Amino acid sequence: CFAEFEHLLWIFSKTFIKTLRSAPKDETARGAQFLIRAGYAHKELAGVYDYLPLGLRVLERIKSIIREELNAIGCEEVLMSTLQNPDPWIKTDRWDIEKMDIWFRTQLAAGGELGLAPTHEEPITNLLKSYIKSYKDLPVYTYQFQTKFRNELRAKSGIMRTREFIMKDLYSFSASDEEHETFYHAVEQAYARIYTRLGIGEDTYQTFASGGVFSKYSHEFQTLTDVGEDTIYYNADRSVVLNEEVLNDEVLTELGVQRNELESAKAAEVGNIFTLKTKYSAPLDLSFTDRDGERHPVLMGCYGIGVSRVMGVIAEKFADEKGLVWPESIAPFKVYLIGIGEKGMQQAGAWYQGHAGSIFFDDRDLRPGEKFADSELIGLPYRLVVSDKTLAADSCELTTRATGETKIL
């Protein structure tokens, strides 16, 4: 039964998906408009979205790429609770809503207050107190894919900035600076591979940004796009790239560049990495005994990728006037299959039967032009058309969505 269900699910007439002529009037981002119109997402309210079957497949493909690259450098996946005990957050002075104003809070029926996690430094640090005692227990690298909640004053840009979002957050726990730095650089390289596999590697740069209270610098990964919220500056060979927030004489001198050597561009953040040192381990008493029997706080780092945000950035970056244009690595399906005419529909159905899982089959009783328009809106990498006319010539028609190039095969 399950196999039969899977087999039928991706025939257009068998899904509940419907393409829409228009998106909600308050949705101004083009990529988000297309995601809604093409049946990838549904807008619940400002900054809150549901992911429909096609959208979920894109998210899972993004997760799969991230998971493979993190597992390859020795990370372990976990899944932590969204509901947050205030105690560890109080100890790090981040429970106070005046100091961290993005909290969503909820009241327990029996009394007391819990939070909805905006991030997970405190709970993962608190959890590992039960598992890290000695230098022999280190290093530890844990990550998760989880829904976060942030009470953004102004949610905007579709799924690029939301109040509820899916995030990959990774945390490292090390015994020494050297051990931490080795892993930090491994993550830098893993992120570069991730963005290449996501189809945005050529336009994504590791960027110097503010380290806040943790360190002098952090690193962001910024993707060039006209709809980005950030401005980055870079030199001719892109060996130095920095966020506008750290563009000052001291930083330029330290990086060895002149202001007149830098050009600027709009970009969207698709990831970040921080050296945390003992910011959380010290107040939460996460420590280890070294070889000499002395106690030390564990050294930490955190490494984030907003999974749903990356999906939104890619949708915005590659969309054209007709609709979405997905990179093949994360597209929900490789081929949008259209049958035209009685024989064409029969042959298309036979091809679908042999390739279910990689093909989205538009079997609807609509005019060819309507199907072509929906194929461009949905944005799969290839459109394959088989019709009575092409069959008479023992051929079919293959169109590449990104370029519009059509071949007769």
C-alpha positions as semicolon CSV with decimal commas, in nm:
position;residue;x (nm);y (nm);z (nm)
1;C;0,000;0,000;0,000
2;F;0,279;0,242;0,087
3;A;0,458;0,172;-0,242
4;E;0,137;0,233;-0,432
5;F;0,079;0,557;-0,241
6;E;0,430;0,679;-0,316
7;H;0,380;0,584;-0,677
8;L;0,063;0,791;-0,715
9;L;0,157;1,085;-0,497
10;W;0,362;1,268;-0,756
11;I;0,107;1,254;-1,032
12;F;-0,027;1,609;-1,036
13;S;-0,394;1,512;-1,039
14;K;-0,344;1,290;-0,732
15;T;-0,197;1,561;-0,506
16;F;-0,382;1,838;-0,324
17;I;-0,130;2,086;-0,467
18;K;-0,280;2,365;-0,674
19;T;-0,091;2,644;-0,842
20;L;-0,226;2,990;-0,767
21;R;-0,259;3,296;-0,988
22;S;-0,161;3,528;-0,704
23;A;0,013;3,528;-0,367
24;P;-0,107;3,705;-0,049
25;K;-0,115;4,082;-0,101
26;D;0,122;4,143;0,190
27;E;0,389;3,911;0,043
28;T;0,632;4,143;-0,136
29;A;0,937;3,918;-0,187
30;R;0,929;3,767;-0,536
31;G;1,074;3,432;-0,434
32;A;0,821;3,398;-0,152
33;Q;0,538;3,485;-0,388
34;F;0,647;3,208;-0,623
35;L;0,690;2,958;-0,336
36;I;0,328;3,020;-0,236
37;R;0,188;3,029;-0,589
38;A;0,374;2,712;-0,692
39;G;0,253;2,511;-0,392
40;Y;0,575;2,489;-0,192
41;A;0,460;2,692;0,108
42;H;0,150;2,836;0,270
43;K;0,159;3,160;0,467
44;E;-0,011;3,133;0,805
45;L;0,068;3,488;0,915
46;A;0,355;3,734;0,900
47;G;0,677;3,542;0,959
48;V;0,508;3,201;0,988
49;Y;0,487;2,949;0,703
50;D;0,375;2,591;0,643
51;Y;0,579;2,374;0,407
52;L;0,373;2,170;0,164
53;P;0,487;1,842;0,002
54;L;0,706;2,003;-0,266
55;G;0,857;2,248;-0,016
56;L;0,924;1,974;0,236
57;R;1,115;1,776;-0,027
58;V;1,338;2,079;-0,091
59;L;1,402;2,124;0,281
60;E;1,487;1,755;0,322
61;R;1,731;1,768;0,030
62;I;1,905;2,066;0,186
63;K;1,919;1,884;0,520
64;S;2,060;1,574;0,353
65;I;2,351;1,767;0,201
66;I;2,429;1,936;0,533
67;R;2,399;1,610;0,725
68;E;2,638;1,425;0,491
69;E;2,906;1,693;0,517
70;L;2,883;1,727;0,896
71;N;2,885;1,353;0,955
72;A;3,196;1,335;0,739
73;I;3,389;1,555;0,986
74;G;3,281;1,356;1,291
75;C;2,964;1,531;1,407
76;E;2,679;1,351;1,583
77;E;2,313;1,438;1,528
78;V;2,074;1,491;1,817
79;L;1,728;1,640;1,859
80;M;1,665;1,866;2,156
81;S;1,346;2,005;2,305
82;T;1,196;2,330;2,186
83;L;1,044;2,410;2,528
84;Q;1,309;2,568;2,748
85;N;1,374;2,547;3,121
86;P;1,457;2,902;3,235
87;D;1,729;2,791;3,482
88;P;2,032;2,762;3,248
89;W;1,929;3,078;3,065
90;I;1,910;3,267;3,394
91;K;2,264;3,152;3,478
92;T;2,398;3,293;3,149
93;D;2,192;3,613;3,190
94;R;1,993;3,553;2,872
95;W;1,648;3,487;3,018
96;D;1,579;3,853;3,087
97;I;1,359;3,977;2,803
98;E;1,512;4,323;2,839
99;K;1,851;4,176;2,747
100;M;1,729;3,924;2,488
101;D;1,411;4,065;2,339
102;I;1,342;3,788;2,086
103;W;1,195;3,543;2,339
104;F;0,859;3,376;2,294
105;R;0,730;3,267;2,636
106;T;0,453;3,028;2,741
107;Q;0,280;2,967;3,072
108;L;0,245;2,623;3,230
109;A;-0,106;2,528;3,342
110;A;0,036;2,431;3,681
111;G;0,222;2,760;3,710
112;G;0,562;2,875;3,593
113;E;0,702;2,993;3,264
114;L;0,887;2,821;2,980
115;G;1,050;2,959;2,668
116;L;1,044;2,854;2,303
117;A;1,405;2,810;2,200
118;P;1,559;3,083;1,983
119;T;1,890;2,890;1,988
120;H;2,040;2,608;2,197
121;E;2,375;2,705;2,351
122;E;2,241;2,686;2,706
123;P;2,049;2,356;2,685
124;I;2,322;2,167;2,496
125;T;2,585;2,290;2,744
126;N;2,365;2,192;3,036
127;L;2,294;1,850;2,881
128;L;2,660;1,764;2,827
129;K;2,741;1,816;3,196
130;S;2,613;1,460;3,234
131;Y;2,854;1,324;2,971
132;I;3,174;1,529;2,984
133;K;3,391;1,476;3,292
134;S;3,745;1,421;3,167
135;Y;3,971;1,520;2,876
136;K;3,908;1,164;2,757
137;D;3,545;1,264;2,687
138;L;3,650;1,542;2,451
139;P;3,610;1,661;2,183
140;V;3,233;1,642;2,124
141;Y;3,059;1,779;1,815
142;T;2,678;1,772;1,821
143;Y;2,423;1,918;1,582
144;Q;2,051;1,914;1,519
145;F;1,783;2,025;1,275
146;Q;1,511;2,195;1,472
147;T;1,243;2,460;1,468
148;K;1,348;2,785;1,638
149;F;1,131;3,075;1,750
150;R;1,240;3,439;1,749
151;N;1,008;3,729;1,822
152;E;1,134;3,942;1,535
153;L;1,002;4,295;1,543
154;R;0,960;4,289;1,167
155;A;0,947;3,962;0,978
156;K;1,022;4,021;0,610
157;S;1,159;3,882;0,284
158;G;0,934;3,576;0,289
159;I;1,100;3,273;0,446
160;M;1,435;3,455;0,466
161;R;1,343;3,629;0,794
162;T;1,070;3,464;0,997
163;R;0,951;3,421;1,353
164;E;0,952;3,042;1,323
165;F;1,221;2,873;1,118
166;I;1,418;2,554;1,067
167;M;1,782;2,572;1,168
168;K;2,083;2,348;1,172
169;D;2,280;2,435;1,484
170;L;2,611;2,267;1,559
171;Y;2,810;2,301;1,881
172;S;3,169;2,200;1,946
173;F;3,324;2,118;2,284
174;S;3,703;2,107;2,304
175;A;3,977;2,072;2,561
176;S;4,223;2,320;2,408
177;D;4,245;2,616;2,172
178;E;4,434;2,400;1,925
179;E;4,164;2,134;1,929
180;H;3,897;2,399;1,883
181;E;4,079;2,572;1,597
182;T;4,130;2,244;1,412
183;F;3,760;2,174;1,418
184;Y;3,668;2,535;1,339
185;H;3,868;2,514;1,016
186;A;3,711;2,178;0,935
187;V;3,368;2,341;0,960
188;E;3,482;2,625;0,733
189;Q;3,573;2,370;0,468
190;A;3,255;2,168;0,523
191;Y;3,044;2,481;0,479
192;A;3,222;2,561;0,153
193;R;3,135;2,212;0,025
194;I;2,775;2,248;0,145
195;Y;2,718;2,573;-0,042
196;T;2,881;2,433;-0,356
197;R;2,648;2,133;-0,345
198;L;2,349;2,363;-0,285
199;G;2,431;2,545;-0,610
200;I;2,541;2,877;-0,458
201;G;2,909;2,808;-0,396
202;E;3,041;3,047;-0,661
203;D;2,854;3,342;-0,509
204;T;2,896;3,259;-0,139
205;Y;3,185;3,406;0,059
206;Q;3,321;3,358;0,407
207;T;3,298;3,705;0,555
208;F;3,452;3,875;0,856
209;A;3,178;3,994;1,091
210;S;3,148;4,113;1,448
211;G;3,228;3,856;1,713
212;G;3,007;4,031;1,964
213;V;3,091;3,941;2,323
214;F;3,259;3,614;2,222
215;S;3,560;3,712;2,014
216;K;3,695;3,990;1,798
217;Y;3,553;3,836;1,481
218;S;3,300;3,581;1,382
219;H;3,256;3,453;1,030
220;E;2,942;3,473;0,823
221;F;2,875;3,306;0,493
222;Q;2,715;3,558;0,261
223;T;2,556;3,486;-0,078
224;L;2,552;3,765;-0,335
225;T;2,195;3,859;-0,423
226;D;2,018;4,185;-0,495
227;V;1,752;4,105;-0,234
228;G;2,006;4,056;0,046
229;E;1,972;4,256;0,368
230;D;2,348;4,295;0,423
231;T;2,621;4,488;0,245
232;I;2,959;4,321;0,210
233;Y;3,291;4,465;0,094
234;Y;3,556;4,269;-0,093
235;N;3,891;4,316;-0,265
236;A;3,971;4,224;-0,625
237;D;4,052;3,858;-0,571
238;R;3,787;3,813;-0,297
239;S;4,057;3,705;-0,051
240;V;3,924;3,962;0,197
241;V;3,549;3,992;0,241
242;L;3,391;4,173;0,533
243;N;3,052;4,280;0,655
244;E;2,975;4,650;0,659
245;E;2,938;4,633;1,038
246;V;3,315;4,584;1,083
247;L;3,429;4,826;0,811
248;N;3,661;5,060;1,001
249;D;4,024;5,172;0,990
250;E;4,137;4,933;1,263
251;V;3,994;4,628;1,090
252;L;4,121;4,735;0,747
253;T;4,471;4,777;0,889
254;E;4,459;4,439;1,057
255;L;4,342;4,272;0,736
256;G;4,600;4,457;0,527
257;V;4,367;4,630;0,279
258;Q;4,285;4,986;0,187
259;R;3,931;5,119;0,173
260;N;3,972;5,222;-0,192
261;E;4,060;4,863;-0,283
262;L;3,716;4,738;-0,181
263;E;3,395;4,707;-0,378
264;S;3,053;4,653;-0,224
265;A;2,756;4,430;-0,302
266;K;2,426;4,324;-0,148
267;A;2,428;3,979;0,009
268;A;2,217;3,746;0,223
269;E;2,360;3,557;0,519
270;V;2,331;3,180;0,476
271;G;2,540;3,067;0,772
272;N;2,764;3,178;1,057
273;I;3,030;3,036;1,286
274;F;3,143;3,166;1,626
275;T;3,419;3,095;1,872
276;L;3,238;3,101;2,207
277;K;3,532;3,019;2,434
278;T;3,388;2,975;2,787
279;K;3,092;3,214;2,751
280;Y;2,843;2,935;2,833
281;S;3,055;2,659;2,984
282;A;3,180;2,874;3,273
283;P;2,845;2,993;3,414
284;L;2,689;2,651;3,356
285;D;2,989;2,471;3,509
286;L;3,068;2,248;3,213
287;S;3,427;2,152;3,291
288;F;3,671;1,865;3,253
289;T;3,968;1,721;3,436
290;D;4,295;1,738;3,239
291;R;4,580;1,484;3,245
292;D;4,719;1,647;3,560
293;G;4,389;1,631;3,746
294;E;4,313;2,003;3,714
295;R;3,966;2,131;3,625
296;H;3,906;2,363;3,328
297;P;3,594;2,499;3,157
298;V;3,528;2,341;2,820
299;L;3,599;2,556;2,513
300;M;3,302;2,594;2,281
301;G;3,205;2,701;1,930
302;C;2,873;2,728;1,752
303;Y;2,795;2,695;1,382
304;G;2,458;2,775;1,229
305;I;2,279;2,735;0,897
306;G;1,918;2,846;0,863
307;V;1,779;2,564;0,648
308;S;1,453;2,736;0,559
309;R;1,639;3,065;0,514
310;V;1,879;2,903;0,265
311;M;1,577;2,771;0,076
312;G;1,440;3,125;0,063
313;V;1,771;3,274;-0,051
314;I;1,801;3,020;-0,333
315;A;1,441;3,081;-0,438
316;E;1,500;3,458;-0,447
317;K;1,840;3,439;-0,614
318;F;1,751;3,216;-0,909
319;A;1,386;3,301;-0,975
320;D;1,303;3,474;-1,301
321;E;0,989;3,648;-1,424
322;K;0,820;3,312;-1,489
323;G;0,880;3,139;-1,158
324;L;1,127;2,939;-0,952
325;V;1,450;2,788;-1,088
326;W;1,585;2,516;-0,857
327;P;1,943;2,384;-0,868
328;E;1,928;2,015;-0,952
329;S;2,082;1,914;-0,617
330;I;1,786;2,038;-0,413
331;A;1,496;2,037;-0,660
332;P;1,204;1,827;-0,533
333;F;1,215;1,634;-0,863
334;K;1,451;1,635;-1,157
335;V;1,193;1,629;-1,437
336;Y;0,853;1,788;-1,497
337;L;0,683;1,544;-1,737
338;I;0,401;1,655;-1,965
339;G;0,192;1,431;-2,189
340;I;-0,010;1,583;-2,474
341;G;-0,269;1,389;-2,672
342;E;-0,391;1,035;-2,612
343;K;-0,074;0,854;-2,721
344;G;0,148;1,116;-2,565
345;M;-0,028;1,079;-2,231
346;Q;0,001;0,699;-2,246
347;Q;0,374;0,716;-2,319
348;A;0,431;0,979;-2,049
349;G;0,247;0,755;-1,801
350;A;0,470;0,461;-1,896
351;W;0,784;0,671;-1,844
352;Y;0,655;0,787;-1,507
353;Q;0,592;0,427;-1,401
354;G;0,957;0,347;-1,469
355;H;1,103;0,657;-1,302
356;A;0,872;0,740;-1,010
357;G;1,069;0,939;-0,754
358;S;1,260;1,156;-1,000
359;I;0,963;1,268;-1,213
360;F;0,668;1,494;-1,138
361;F;0,399;1,393;-1,389
362;D;0,148;1,656;-1,500
363;D;-0,140;1,437;-1,614
364;R;-0,409;1,703;-1,576
365;D;-0,667;1,760;-1,846
366;L;-0,552;2,113;-1,926
367;R;-0,434;2,302;-2,231
368;P;-0,061;2,254;-2,306
369;G;0,006;2,623;-2,244
370;E;-0,130;2,599;-1,890
371;K;0,094;2,303;-1,817
372;F;0,398;2,480;-1,962
373;A;0,329;2,786;-1,746
374;D;0,298;2,572;-1,432
375;S;0,620;2,387;-1,515
376;E;0,803;2,721;-1,527
377;L;0,639;2,840;-1,206
378;I;0,730;2,520;-1,016
379;G;1,085;2,542;-1,149
380;L;1,211;2,184;-1,181
381;P;1,544;2,155;-1,366
382;Y;1,401;1,989;-1,679
383;R;1,070;1,974;-1,862
384;L;1,008;1,667;-2,077
385;V;0,720;1,683;-2,326
386;V;0,590;1,383;-2,514
387;S;0,298;1,432;-2,751
388;D;0,125;1,259;-3,039
389;K;0,327;1,485;-3,268
390;T;0,667;1,403;-3,115
391;L;0,585;1,033;-3,105
392;A;0,509;1,041;-3,476
393;A;0,870;1,155;-3,522
394;D;0,994;0,903;-3,262
395;S;1,110;1,188;-3,038
396;C;1,037;1,399;-2,733
397;E;1,119;1,756;-2,628
398;L;1,353;1,839;-2,339
399;T;1,380;2,195;-2,204
400;T;1,632;2,309;-1,943
401;R;1,458;2,546;-1,701
402;A;1,762;2,757;-1,611
403;T;1,859;2,839;-1,969
404;G;1,540;2,782;-2,167
405;E;1,737;2,565;-2,410
406;T;1,520;2,305;-2,584
407;K;1,642;1,984;-2,750
408;I;1,458;1,732;-2,959
409;L;1,561;1,383;-2,845
